[in-house]
Amino acid sequence: MNEREMMERRRLVELAHAMLDGKVSFLEGAVQVHTIKNRLIGIAERDADFGVFLVIMSETDHLPLEAQRHLWAPEALARLDPELKRTEEWARSFALQACRNLIARFDPGDAEADDA
């Protein structure tokens, strides 16, 4: 495994921990997980753990991410706030386990990570 691959795996593990700790929303994290997946070698196209985040992305692509929020009217954001909260809870309900699975698979300190 090359240095770039190891760095991306570390980023993925850190991101999964941040989502578990509530520091990164699952909506924001899903996009980042997908980006990292595309930089990893040997990940199946229909990998179940990564697929969770693809589902979140596809079901929430109408909602603004943090980087886009400044482009939206404050009134529109206020109207979307209840939906954003519901959607985050929905994503959390099944993405927690996917985060744990990704950590178990890709944590460089985990002996099983070498088998991923």
N, C-alpha and C positions, 0 to 999 in steps of 0.2 A: 504494500500500500504506500502510495507516495505522500509527500507532505501536504499537498493540496487536499487530498482525500481525507487525511487525518484532521485537517483544519475544519473541513465541512462537517465531518462527523461530530467534532467538538461543538461547533455552532449549533447543530441539530439538538444535541443533548442539552446545551445551555438553554435553547429556546423551549424545549419540552419542559425543563425545570421551571422556567419563567412562566409558562402557561399554568403549570400545576400550582405554582405559588401565587397566581393571580396578578403577576407583574405585567403580563402580556395577555391581551384578550385572545380568545380562540379564533375570532374573526380575523384579527390582525395576524395571529400566529399561523393560521392556515395558509395564507399567501406565502409567508416566509418558509414554511415547511415545504411547500410545493417547489419554491425556488431552489432550496437546498437539495431536494430529491433529484432535480434535473442536473445537479452537479456531481452526484454520487455515481459510482460505477457499480454495475451489477444489481441494480434494484429492478425487480420485475415491474412491468407496466401496471399490473393490477395488484400491487402489493396492498394487503388489507390495512395495515397500519397507516400507510400514506394515503390510501383511498378515503379514509375517514376525513382527512383534511380537504381532499378534492370535493367531497360531498358538501362540506361546510362552505367552501368557496362557491360552488355552483348554486347553492341555495341562498347565498347572501350577496351575490354580485350586484344587486340593486342598492345595497347599502354603502354609504361612504366610509372609506377607511380613514384613519387619522390624517394621512397626508393629503386627503381630498377635502377634508371638512372645511378648510378655509375658503373653498370655492362655493360652498353651500350657504344659502340664506339662514340666518339664525332661527327664523320661524320654522323653516323646513326641518332643521336639525331637531328643534324642540318637538315637532310632531312625530319625528322618527324615534325619539328617545325610548318610548315604551316598547317599540318593536325591536330596537337594538338590545334592550335588556332581556326581552323574551328570547331573542335569537341567541344571545350569549349563553343563557341558561340551557337552551336546547342543545347547543353545541357542546357545552360542558358535560351534559348528561352522558355523552358517549365518547368524547375526545379525551377524557381523563385517562381511560385505559389505554388508548392509542399512545398517549404521551409516555405512560409507564413502559409500554412495550418498546417504543423507540429508544428510551433510555437504556433498557435492558439489552437491546441489540447493539447500540452504537456507542455506549459509554466506553472510552478507551481504558478505563480502570476496571471494567467488567470483563472477566475471562471469556464470557459468551460472545462479546462484541466481535472477537476475531472470527467467529463462525458465521457472522451475518453475511 
